[in-house]
């Protein structure tokens, strides 16, 4: 009996691992045929077809003629997971640094992004915090914690991204004041802080306008990297928190241009 139960558990583990690998493949390639998936997973085409039926029933993919593709929710989930994995150790170190600076009983505004998502995880057990956010991902991390009063901004859910934006979000922001406004960015140069989206830039600017202490969180890969839409000058932030991977040459101009720069150690 024990042996049979063990075999069943092992088969379930293998199937779950295979399903994740299958979904990862679809996330990276958009779609895949049964035969190509079978070759990638080193299983039979019949096994792949059974997997596709099961995963479609779970709402994780849609079968096509001869193969499958991810559903829209799974595409968003995959994209977020992929971004989170980039410089994951650095983002976690930055989040720990930020969490240590936030006092119990404070109000905190968190924007969208994988680094601020790490901050949400790091502050989840802080007592008596009020958190204002436009991120559905941040909200999903915090809403079950009794010590957190969660305020989710209204607005339009962006396609392909777990966050909220638009004129309603910008208008709602004006009704609040927070102790800490914490935002990320897609690029930081001597000329300022940048994002890839004008709409996202306006949300960041709105968050900075309602915060007493404004923090910019960026891992070293964003330093020296230009992007499309300018959020603010470096001096607009009370703290810029990055990691020790920032090159020495970049540290020189960053330390000069910003008020306070903290380098979190991984």
Backbone as CSV, one residue per row, in Angstrom:
resi,resn,N_x,N_y,N_z,CA_x,CA_y,CA_z,C_x,C_y,C_z
1,UNK,0.828,-1.214,0.000,0.000,0.000,0.000,0.861,1.261,0.000
2,UNK,1.897,1.252,0.819,2.764,2.433,0.895,3.444,2.687,-0.439
3,UNK,3.888,1.582,-1.062,4.583,1.718,-2.346,3.658,2.304,-3.396
4,UNK,2.400,1.815,-3.429,1.444,2.328,-4.400,1.149,3.795,-4.181
5,UNK,0.999,4.193,-2.892,0.752,5.597,-2.584,1.915,6.463,-2.981
6,UNK,3.124,5.976,-2.766,4.327,6.727,-3.135,4.408,6.921,-4.635
7,UNK,4.074,5.873,-5.383,4.114,5.969,-6.853,3.110,6.998,-7.350
8,UNK,1.932,7.023,-6.692,0.904,7.990,-7.098,1.385,9.418,-6.867
9,UNK,2.030,9.668,-5.715,2.555,11.002,-5.400,3.631,11.395,-6.404
10,UNK,4.529,10.445,-6.714,5.606,10.731,-7.664,5.045,11.084,-9.039
11,UNK,4.004,10.377,-9.462,3.395,10.663,-10.760,2.755,12.044,-10.763
12,UNK,2.127,12.420,-9.643,1.486,13.732,-9.546,2.518,14.843,-9.605
13,UNK,3.650,14.633,-8.900,4.728,15.627,-8.915,5.286,15.786,-10.317
14,UNK,5.515,14.656,-10.997,6.042,14.708,-12.361,5.067,15.419,-13.295
15,UNK,3.769,15.135,-13.119,2.764,15.763,-13.979,2.727,17.273,-13.745
16,UNK,2.764,17.692,-12.480,2.751,19.127,-12.176,3.969,19.827,-12.752
17,UNK,5.128,19.184,-12.628,6.359,19.750,-13.190,6.258,19.849,-14.703
18,UNK,5.717,18.812,-15.314,5.558,18.801,-16.774,4.588,19.895,-17.213
19,UNK,3.514,20.081,-16.456,2.537,21.126,-16.799,3.172,22.510,-16.745
20,UNK,3.990,22.754,-15.722,4.654,24.053,-15.610,5.620,24.276,-16.761
21,UNK,6.348,23.234,-17.138,7.275,23.347,-18.269,6.508,23.594,-19.571
22,UNK,5.365,22.959,-19.699,4.538,23.153,-20.894,4.045,24.600,-20.962
23,UNK,3.554,25.109,-19.829,3.065,26.490,-19.795,4.194,27.498,-20.012
24,UNK,5.368,27.200,-19.474,6.530,28.069,-19.696,6.874,28.131,-21.182
25,UNK,6.815,26.986,-21.838,7.118,26.944,-23.277,6.123,27.821,-24.047
26,UNK,4.834,27.692,-23.728,3.830,28.497,-24.412,4.011,29.983,-24.113
27,UNK,4.428,30.284,-22.884,4.668,31.679,-22.532,5.802,32.284,-23.328
28,UNK,6.809,31.500,-23.594,7.978,31.989,-24.320,7.769,32.020,-25.822
29,UNK,6.962,31.086,-26.345,6.821,30.954,-27.794,5.454,31.379,-28.328
30,UNK,4.523,31.707,-27.443,3.208,32.128,-27.896,2.238,30.980,-28.066
31,UNK,2.663,29.948,-28.753,1.851,28.753,-28.932,2.767,27.587,-29.290
32,UNK,2.200,26.399,-29.311,3.017,25.226,-29.636,2.156,24.084,-30.131
33,UNK,2.697,23.330,-31.094,2.011,22.156,-31.603,2.247,20.959,-30.699
34,UNK,1.369,19.978,-30.806,1.461,18.788,-29.951,2.801,18.093,-30.123
35,UNK,3.234,17.881,-31.353,4.475,17.149,-31.587,5.683,17.913,-31.050
36,UNK,5.690,19.222,-31.243,6.815,20.020,-30.733,6.833,20.001,-29.211
37,UNK,5.678,20.073,-28.595,5.593,20.017,-27.137,6.050,18.657,-26.614
38,UNK,5.669,17.600,-27.332,6.076,16.253,-26.929,7.600,16.113,-26.972
39,UNK,8.217,16.668,-28.007,9.681,16.627,-28.113,10.337,17.445,-27.008
40,UNK,9.767,18.601,-26.729,10.326,19.474,-25.696,10.239,18.836,-24.308
41,UNK,9.142,18.136,-24.041,8.906,17.552,-22.721,9.404,16.115,-22.608
42,UNK,9.809,15.529,-23.743,10.288,14.138,-23.775,9.201,13.168,-23.316
43,UNK,7.997,13.382,-23.820,6.879,12.481,-23.542,6.166,12.185,-24.855
44,UNK,5.171,11.314,-24.798,4.427,10.962,-26.003,3.416,12.057,-26.359
45,UNK,3.002,12.067,-27.635,1.990,13.015,-28.082,0.673,12.788,-27.340
46,UNK,0.376,11.533,-27.011,-0.851,11.217,-26.274,-0.832,11.863,-24.885
47,UNK,0.337,11.837,-24.216,0.463,12.477,-22.899,0.246,13.973,-23.008
48,UNK,0.814,14.581,-24.034,0.635,16.016,-24.239,-0.838,16.352,-24.455
49,UNK,-1.524,15.558,-25.262,-2.947,15.827,-25.522,-3.758,15.747,-24.229
50,UNK,-3.456,14.757,-23.381,-4.150,14.659,-22.093,-3.860,15.882,-21.222
51,UNK,-2.608,16.318,-21.233,-2.229,17.506,-20.456,-2.974,18.741,-20.953
52,UNK,-3.082,18.872,-22.263,-3.753,20.043,-22.832,-5.228,20.066,-22.456
53,UNK,-5.869,18.914,-22.456,-7.282,18.839,-22.060,-7.439,19.270,-20.600
54,UNK,-6.556,18.779,-19.736,-6.623,19.106,-18.316,-6.368,20.592,-18.068
55,UNK,-5.326,21.148,-18.703,-4.965,22.545,-18.489,-5.999,23.492,-19.089
56,UNK,-6.644,23.064,-20.161,-7.725,23.883,-20.724,-8.908,23.911,-19.759
57,UNK,-9.208,22.789,-19.137,-10.300,22.719,-18.164,-10.020,23.630,-16.966
58,UNK,-8.747,23.827,-16.640,-8.352,24.711,-15.539,-8.302,26.173,-15.961
59,UNK,-8.527,26.436,-17.249,-8.525,27.807,-17.747,-7.148,28.383,-17.978
60,UNK,-6.124,27.525,-18.063,-4.751,28.017,-18.165,-4.272,28.104,-19.611
61,UNK,-4.952,27.457,-20.521,-4.598,27.554,-21.931,-5.830,27.302,-22.787
62,UNK,-5.688,27.584,-24.077,-6.744,27.298,-25.050,-6.174,26.389,-26.120
63,UNK,-6.853,25.295,-26.378,-6.375,24.391,-27.423,-6.684,24.974,-28.800
64,UNK,-5.760,24.788,-29.699,-5.922,25.206,-31.086,-5.862,23.959,-31.960
65,UNK,-6.035,24.142,-33.245,-5.941,22.997,-34.159,-4.502,22.483,-34.163
66,UNK,-4.292,21.356,-33.515,-2.969,20.747,-33.506,-2.054,21.215,-32.385
67,UNK,-2.554,22.041,-31.443,-1.671,22.512,-30.381,-2.414,23.314,-29.334
68,UNK,-1.762,24.366,-28.803,-2.379,25.179,-27.760,-1.689,26.525,-27.648
69,UNK,-2.357,27.469,-26.972,-1.788,28.769,-26.653,-2.304,29.185,-25.283
70,UNK,-1.592,30.093,-24.615,-1.997,30.536,-23.292,-3.257,31.394,-23.365
71,UNK,-4.093,31.318,-22.322,-5.197,32.247,-22.175,-4.638,33.593,-21.743
72,UNK,-5.419,34.661,-21.868,-4.940,36.000,-21.505,-4.507,36.096,-20.046
73,UNK,-5.282,35.544,-19.071,-4.804,35.606,-17.680,-3.465,34.913,-17.486
74,UNK,-3.261,33.803,-18.177,-1.992,33.083,-18.043,-0.848,33.842,-18.683
75,UNK,-1.140,34.574,-19.758,-0.106,35.398,-20.392,0.370,36.465,-19.414
76,UNK,-0.581,37.136,-18.725,-0.233,38.169,-17.743,0.559,37.558,-16.602
77,UNK,0.106,36.395,-16.114,0.791,35.718,-15.013,2.218,35.351,-15.400
78,UNK,2.384,34.848,-16.632,3.719,34.461,-17.090,4.622,35.680,-17.219
79,UNK,4.094,36.762,-17.787,4.906,37.968,-17.980,5.367,38.538,-16.645
80,UNK,4.470,38.543,-15.654,4.829,39.057,-14.340,5.880,38.170,-13.676
81,UNK,5.700,36.861,-13.789,6.670,35.935,-13.200,8.032,36.079,-13.863
82,UNK,8.029,36.257,-15.192,9.294,36.402,-15.917,10.023,37.674,-15.489
83,UNK,9.285,38.786,-15.331,9.917,40.030,-14.898,10.420,39.918,-13.460
84,UNK,9.663,39.210,-12.630,10.057,39.053,-11.226,11.360,38.295,-11.084
85,UNK,11.604,37.362,-12.001,12.799,36.529,-11.918,14.061,37.288,-12.316
86,UNK,13.916,38.376,-13.057,15.088,39.158,-13.454,15.619,39.926,-12.249
87,UNK,16.858,39.691,-11.912,17.500,40.362,-10.774,16.676,40.190,-9.498
88,UNK,16.169,38.984,-9.294,15.295,38.702,-8.153,15.996,38.956,-6.820
89,UNK,17.250,38.549,-6.695,17.980,38.730,-5.432,18.159,40.214,-5.123
90,UNK,18.455,41.012,-6.148,18.635,42.447,-5.958,17.317,43.105,-5.533
91,UNK,16.215,42.715,-6.170,14.913,43.289,-5.817,14.534,42.941,-4.379
92,UNK,14.829,41.714,-3.976,14.521,41.304,-2.605,15.355,42.098,-1.599
93,UNK,16.625,42.349,-1.932,17.498,43.125,-1.044,17.007,44.566,-0.927
94,UNK,16.594,45.149,-2.045,16.050,46.508,-2.035,14.783,46.555,-1.170
95,UNK,13.942,45.555,-1.320,12.696,45.500,-0.550,12.972,45.409,0.947
96,UNK,13.955,44.629,1.330,14.299,44.521,2.753,14.775,45.859,3.301
97,UNK,15.556,46.578,2.497,16.044,47.893,2.907,14.878,48.853,3.132
98,UNK,13.944,48.850,2.212,12.778,49.728,2.319,11.927,49.355,3.530
99,UNK,11.679,48.069,3.709,10.838,47.606,4.819,11.411,48.040,6.163
100,UNK,12.738,48.049,6.259,13.388,48.454,7.510,13.210,49.945,7.781
101,UNK,12.901,50.728,6.759,12.758,52.176,6.902,11.330,52.602,7.227
102,UNK,10.371,51.716,7.003,8.964,52.062,7.190,8.540,51.782,8.629
103,UNK,8.031,52.791,9.290,7.657,52.680,10.696,6.231,52.136,10.840
104,UNK,5.998,51.321,11.862,4.627,50.854,12.136,3.671,52.025,12.301
105,UNK,2.464,51.860,11.822,1.474,52.927,11.914,1.525,53.921,10.777
106,UNK,2.396,53.688,9.795,2.562,54.624,8.680,1.558,54.342,7.568
107,UNK,1.459,55.310,6.667,0.699,55.127,5.417,1.694,55.080,4.263
108,UNK,1.460,54.150,3.353,2.414,53.867,2.279,1.671,53.775,0.953
109,UNK,2.188,54.439,-0.067,1.663,54.297,-1.427,2.662,53.482,-2.247
110,UNK,2.187,52.414,-2.865,3.035,51.552,-3.692,2.519,51.564,-5.124
111,UNK,3.410,51.822,-6.062,2.993,51.753,-7.452,3.132,50.324,-7.955
112,UNK,2.948,50.139,-9.247,3.039,48.813,-9.832,4.501,48.471,-10.115
113,UNK,4.759,47.204,-10.341,6.110,46.775,-10.680,6.564,45.634,-9.794
114,UNK,7.566,44.909,-10.265,8.016,43.725,-9.542,8.825,44.073,-8.297
115,UNK,9.509,45.214,-8.280,10.269,45.591,-7.081,9.327,46.055,-5.979
116,UNK,8.329,46.851,-6.319,7.351,47.264,-5.317,6.517,46.066,-4.845
117,UNK,6.352,45.076,-5.698,5.676,43.850,-5.283,6.488,43.139,-4.198
118,UNK,7.814,43.168,-4.335,8.674,42.596,-3.296,8.557,43.394,-1.993
119,UNK,8.402,44.712,-2.113,8.203,45.535,-0.919,6.904,45.135,-0.215
120,UNK,5.861,44.905,-0.992,4.589,44.484,-0.404,4.766,43.207,0.412
121,UNK,5.515,42.270,-0.118,5.771,41.020,0.607,6.568,41.289,1.885
122,UNK,7.522,42.224,1.800,8.404,42.502,2.934,7.692,43.239,4.064
123,UNK,6.663,44.033,3.734,5.968,44.810,4.770,4.655,44.154,5.201
124,UNK,4.340,43.003,4.648,3.039,42.372,4.896,2.779,42.097,6.372
125,UNK,3.828,41.854,7.131,3.662,41.558,8.558,3.903,42.774,9.451
126,UNK,4.152,43.939,8.854,4.280,45.157,9.656,2.938,45.457,10.334
127,UNK,2.962,45.899,11.584,1.698,46.202,12.257,1.136,47.570,11.877
128,UNK,-0.177,47.609,11.709,-0.900,48.874,11.595,-0.405,49.765,10.458
129,UNK,-0.349,49.201,9.258,0.010,49.985,8.078,-1.223,50.229,7.217
130,UNK,-1.270,51.388,6.590,-2.267,51.659,5.556,-1.534,51.716,4.226
131,UNK,-1.959,50.915,3.268,-1.287,50.836,1.975,-2.246,51.244,0.864
132,UNK,-1.839,52.226,0.100,-2.583,52.729,-1.055,-1.869,52.245,-2.306
133,UNK,-2.600,51.631,-3.243,-1.928,51.101,-4.428,-2.846,51.072,-5.640
134,UNK,-2.236,51.101,-6.804,-2.948,50.918,-8.069,-2.617,49.559,-8.671
135,UNK,-1.948,48.710,-7.889,-1.491,47.414,-8.385,-2.367,46.283,-7.862
136,UNK,-2.966,45.534,-8.755,-3.752,44.369,-8.357,-2.850,43.276,-7.788
137,UNK,-1.618,43.205,-8.275,-0.675,42.220,-7.758,-0.299,42.538,-6.313
138,UNK,-0.025,43.809,-6.025,0.270,44.235,-4.654,-0.930,43.958,-3.753
139,UNK,-2.121,44.277,-4.241,-3.337,44.050,-3.456,-3.508,42.569,-3.128
140,UNK,-3.197,41.694,-4.077,-3.358,40.256,-3.853,-2.419,39.748,-2.768
141,UNK,-1.272,40.401,-2.600,-0.314,40.011,-1.565,-0.773,40.469,-0.186
142,UNK,-1.389,41.638,-0.111,-1.642,42.286,1.181,-3.044,42.114,1.757
143,UNK,-4.030,41.772,0.923,-5.405,41.898,1.403,-5.781,40.900,2.490
144,UNK,-5.034,39.833,2.668,-5.367,38.856,3.713,-4.684,39.148,5.046
145,UNK,-3.845,40.171,5.103,-3.092,40.458,6.328,-3.853,41.430,7.216
146,UNK,-4.120,40.997,8.447,-4.945,41.775,9.370,-4.322,43.113,9.745
147,UNK,-3.001,43.189,9.751,-2.332,44.426,10.149,-2.280,45.477,9.061
148,UNK,-2.797,45.157,7.873,-2.745,46.076,6.728,-4.145,46.567,6.380
149,UNK,-4.320,47.877,6.352,-5.540,48.453,5.782,-5.235,48.786,4.326
150,UNK,-5.875,48.078,3.432,-5.574,48.186,2.007,-6.580,49.086,1.310
151,UNK,-6.067,50.090,0.588,-6.909,50.997,-0.195,-6.488,50.858,-1.654
152,UNK,-7.409,50.367,-2.471,-7.118,50.149,-3.884,-7.723,51.276,-4.706
153,UNK,-6.886,51.960,-5.466,-7.339,53.062,-6.316,-8.229,52.553,-7.437
154,UNK,-9.246,53.318,-7.765,-10.108,52.961,-8.882,-9.477,53.351,-10.202
155,UNK,-10.040,52.846,-11.277,-9.516,53.179,-12.601,-9.758,52.064,-13.587
156,UNK,-8.989,52.082,-14.650,-9.120,51.110,-15.726,-8.022,50.067,-15.625
157,UNK,-8.400,48.799,-15.660,-7.408,47.719,-15.636,-6.703,47.667,-16.985
158,UNK,-5.375,47.769,-16.955,-4.597,47.784,-18.196,-4.519,46.384,-18.781
159,UNK,-4.624,46.274,-20.082,-4.520,44.984,-20.745,-3.083,44.475,-20.675
160,UNK,-2.957,43.208,-20.330,-1.641,42.590,-20.287,-0.815,42.969,-19.081
161,UNK,-1.439,43.639,-18.084,-0.681,44.065,-16.905,-1.615,44.120,-15.699
162,UNK,-1.175,43.625,-14.541,-2.058,43.592,-13.366,-2.076,44.906,-12.599
163,UNK,-2.426,45.988,-13.261,-2.494,47.270,-12.558,-3.631,48.127,-13.092
164,UNK,-3.882,49.228,-12.409,-5.000,50.121,-12.728,-4.451,51.497,-13.052
165,UNK,-5.040,52.158,-14.043,-4.578,53.491,-14.431,-5.717,54.248,-15.089
166,UNK,-5.398,55.443,-15.584,-6.404,56.245,-16.263,-6.789,57.485,-15.475
167,UNK,-7.694,58.287,-16.049,-8.056,59.567,-15.444,-8.685,59.396,-14.065
168,UNK,-9.443,58.309,-13.876,-10.082,58.093,-12.584,-9.033,57.813,-11.500
169,UNK,-8.007,57.054,-11.848,-6.920,56.778,-10.898,-6.222,58.075,-10.517
170,UNK,-5.914,58.899,-11.519,-5.232,60.168,-11.267,-6.084,61.086,-10.397
171,UNK,-7.380,61.101,-10.654,-8.281,61.950,-9.867,-8.378,61.440,-8.429
172,UNK,-8.492,60.147,-8.261,-8.592,59.564,-6.922,-7.340,59.834,-6.091
173,UNK,-6.192,59.841,-6.720,-4.941,60.069,-6.004,-4.932,61.399,-5.260
174,UNK,-5.599,62.391,-5.822,-5.590,63.729,-5.231,-6.321,63.782,-3.884
175,UNK,-7.055,62.719,-3.564,-7.814,62.696,-2.318,-6.996,62.158,-1.144
176,UNK,-5.723,61.800,-1.370,-4.957,61.117,-0.335,-3.668,61.849,0.037
177,UNK,-3.158,61.475,1.194,-1.840,61.909,1.646,-1.205,60.711,2.338
178,UNK,0.088,60.434,2.044,0.761,59.279,2.644,2.120,59.690,3.210
179,UNK,2.589,58.890,4.162,3.920,59.131,4.726,5.015,58.763,3.734
180,UNK,4.810,57.656,3.006,5.823,57.178,2.063,5.187,56.922,0.704
181,UNK,5.738,57.530,-0.334,5.346,57.241,-1.711,6.498,56.477,-2.363
182,UNK,6.226,55.258,-2.794,7.281,54.368,-3.272,6.987,53.957,-4.704
183,UNK,7.894,54.301,-5.617,7.680,54.014,-7.038,8.921,53.353,-7.641
184,UNK,8.698,52.708,-8.765,9.791,52.141,-9.548,9.978,52.922,-10.823
185,UNK,10.824,52.425,-11.708,11.082,53.103,-12.987,11.670,52.111,-13.971
186,UNK,11.644,52.499,-15.245,12.237,51.663,-16.296,13.633,52.128,-16.673
187,UNK,13.981,53.357,-16.284,15.309,53.865,-16.596,15.659,55.065,-15.745
188,UNK,16.942,55.186,-15.426,17.433,56.324,-14.631,18.714,56.832,-15.275
189,UNK,18.735,58.127,-15.630,19.927,58.749,-16.186,20.197,60.045,-15.427
190,UNK,21.247,60.745,-15.807,21.536,62.043,-15.197,20.377,63.019,-15.381
191,UNK,19.614,62.830,-16.452,18.515,63.748,-16.775,17.240,63.461,-15.999
192,UNK,17.183,62.346,-15.281,15.990,62.068,-14.494,15.584,60.608,-14.496
193,UNK,14.337,60.408,-14.101,13.751,59.073,-13.946,12.698,58.888,-15.027
194,UNK,12.692,57.736,-15.679,11.845,57.523,-16.848,11.061,56.208,-16.764
195,UNK,9.918,56.184,-17.453,9.158,54.950,-17.642,8.887,54.777,-19.140
196,UNK,8.337,53.635,-19.497,8.048,53.366,-20.912,6.684,53.898,-21.340
197,UNK,5.851,54.333,-20.382,4.474,54.702,-20.696,4.132,56.079,-20.145
198,UNK,3.513,56.919,-20.963,3.073,58.243,-20.523,2.015,58.111,-19.430
199,UNK,1.099,57.173,-19.608,0.034,56.966,-18.634,0.613,56.539,-17.283
200,UNK,1.558,55.636,-17.323,2.207,55.173,-16.099,2.993,56.311,-15.444
201,UNK,3.600,57.161,-16.256,4.326,58.325,-15.743,3.406,59.227,-14.929
202,UNK,2.197,59.464,-15.418,1.261,60.338,-14.708,0.864,59.743,-13.358
203,UNK,0.722,58.429,-13.305,0.390,57.783,-12.031,1.550,57.951,-11.055
204,UNK,2.783,57.742,-11.518,3.958,57.934,-10.661,4.026,59.359,-10.128
205,UNK,3.791,60.325,-11.009,3.832,61.728,-10.591,2.742,62.026,-9.569
206,UNK,1.583,61.413,-9.744,0.507,61.585,-8.785,0.854,61.011,-7.423
207,UNK,1.525,59.867,-7.404,1.952,59.254,-6.144,2.982,60.128,-5.440
208,UNK,3.921,60.668,-6.188,4.951,61.520,-5.596,4.348,62.790,-5.005
209,UNK,3.281,63.275,-5.620,2.659,64.525,-5.158,1.956,64.369,-3.813
210,UNK,1.603,63.145,-3.432,0.844,62.954,-2.184,1.706,62.363,-1.070
211,UNK,3.016,62.186,-1.314,3.874,61.563,-0.321,4.781,62.543,0.405
212,UNK,4.964,62.346,1.715,5.927,63.148,2.478,7.356,62.725,2.161
213,UNK,7.586,61.424,2.149,8.905,60.873,1.831,8.776,60.051,0.562
214,UNK,9.493,60.478,-0.483,9.383,59.822,-1.788,10.605,58.949,-2.054
215,UNK,10.343,57.693,-2.395,11.421,56.742,-2.640,11.330,56.183,-4.050
216,UNK,12.486,56.097,-4.687,12.596,55.451,-5.992,13.346,54.133,-5.811
217,UNK,12.760,53.047,-6.303,13.385,51.729,-6.196,13.746,51.227,-7.587
218,UNK,15.029,51.000,-7.820,15.484,50.495,-9.114,16.685,49.578,-8.908
219,UNK,16.660,48.418,-9.534,17.856,47.586,-9.470,18.911,48.139,-10.427
220,UNK,20.136,47.647,-10.335,21.261,48.250,-11.051,21.103,48.235,-12.566
221,UNK,20.280,47.308,-13.088,20.124,47.219,-14.547,19.423,48.440,-15.125
222,UNK,18.722,49.206,-14.285,17.994,50.390,-14.765,18.852,51.656,-14.742
223,UNK,19.973,51.620,-14.026,20.815,52.811,-13.877,21.610,53.057,-15.158
224,UNK,21.497,54.290,-15.677,22.173,54.633,-16.926,21.384,54.242,-18.158
225,UNK,20.201,53.701,-17.949,19.374,53.233,-19.067,18.269,54.253,-19.352
226,UNK,18.205,54.812,-20.542,17.142,55.770,-20.867,15.826,55.046,-21.147
227,UNK,14.732,55.768,-21.034,13.433,55.235,-21.416,12.611,56.361,-22.019
228,UNK,11.327,56.144,-22.225,10.542,57.025,-23.087,10.028,58.293,-22.395
229,UNK,9.400,58.130,-21.230,8.659,59.236,-20.619,9.266,59.625,-19.276
230,UNK,9.573,60.905,-19.107,10.247,61.386,-17.898,9.259,61.584,-16.751
231,UNK,9.564,60.991,-15.607,8.725,61.112,-14.417,9.105,62.345,-13.607
232,UNK,10.400,62.458,-13.282,10.849,63.536,-12.410,12.368,63.612,-12.412
233,UNK,12.887,64.688,-11.847,14.333,64.814,-11.651,14.768,63.930,-10.493
234,UNK,16.024,63.572,-10.453,16.544,62.729,-9.375,16.385,63.394,-8.017
235,UNK,16.488,64.721,-7.975,16.374,65.457,-6.716,14.946,65.448,-6.161
236,UNK,13.983,64.993,-6.956,12.600,64.929,-6.495,12.386,63.830,-5.461
237,UNK,13.351,62.910,-5.368,13.222,61.774,-4.469,14.070,61.982,-3.217
238,UNK,13.473,61.676,-2.081,14.230,61.766,-0.831,15.264,60.647,-0.752
239,UNK,14.897,59.488,-1.303,15.825,58.360,-1.327,15.727,57.640,-2.667
240,UNK,16.877,57.285,-3.203,16.938,56.351,-4.320,17.590,55.088,-3.764
241,UNK,16.886,53.988,-3.859,17.377,52.731,-3.295,17.609,51.750,-4.428
242,UNK,18.859,51.351,-4.568,19.262,50.414,-5.609,20.108,49.323,-4.970
243,UNK,20.954,48.668,-5.730,21.757,47.590,-5.161,23.232,47.805,-5.465
244,UNK,24.069,46.974,-4.891,25.522,47.144,-4.998,26.068,46.780,-6.375
245,UNK,25.202,46.348,-7.275,25.652,46.037,-8.630,25.837,47.257,-9.511
246,UNK,25.503,48.445,-9.018,25.686,49.684,-9.802,27.180,49.928,-10.011
247,UNK,27.626,50.106,-11.256,29.058,50.332,-11.519,29.581,51.598,-10.841
248,UNK,30.867,51.632,-10.580,31.483,52.764,-9.885,31.293,54.068,-10.642
249,UNK,31.409,54.025,-11.954,31.257,55.257,-12.751,29.848,55.826,-12.623
250,UNK,28.854,54.944,-12.597,27.467,55.404,-12.460,27.204,55.916,-11.051
251,UNK,27.854,55.330,-10.062,27.646,55.789,-8.679,28.083,57.239,-8.512
252,UNK,29.118,57.636,-9.242,29.631,59.002,-9.100,28.578,60.024,-9.466
253,UNK,27.996,59.883,-10.663,27.000,60.876,-11.063,25.689,60.703,-10.302
254,UNK,25.355,59.472,-9.932,24.121,59.234,-9.189,24.195,59.867,-7.797
255,UNK,25.309,59.677,-7.123,25.480,60.252,-5.784,25.471,61.777,-5.807
256,UNK,25.951,62.341,-6.916,25.982,63.797,-7.053,24.603,64.364,-7.383
257,UNK,23.881,63.662,-8.246,22.599,64.178,-8.742,21.438,63.946,-7.778
258,UNK,21.541,62.956,-6.901,20.432,62.602,-6.008,20.676,63.087,-4.588
259,UNK,19.613,63.185,-3.802,19.740,63.593,-2.403,20.406,62.511,-1.559
260,UNK,19.809,61.310,-1.589,20.334,60.188,-0.799,20.220,58.911,-1.635
261,UNK,21.324,58.205,-1.771,21.319,56.943,-2.501,21.757,55.841,-1.547
262,UNK,20.937,54.788,-1.473,21.243,53.630,-0.647,21.497,52.434,-1.545
263,UNK,22.560,51.698,-1.274,22.913,50.519,-2.069,22.696,49.258,-1.247
264,UNK,21.603,48.576,-1.518,21.260,47.374,-0.754,22.214,46.240,-1.140
265,UNK,22.703,45.556,-0.133,23.623,44.434,-0.363,22.828,43.151,-0.501
266,UNK,23.128,42.423,-1.568,22.414,41.158,-1.844,22.897,40.081,-0.874
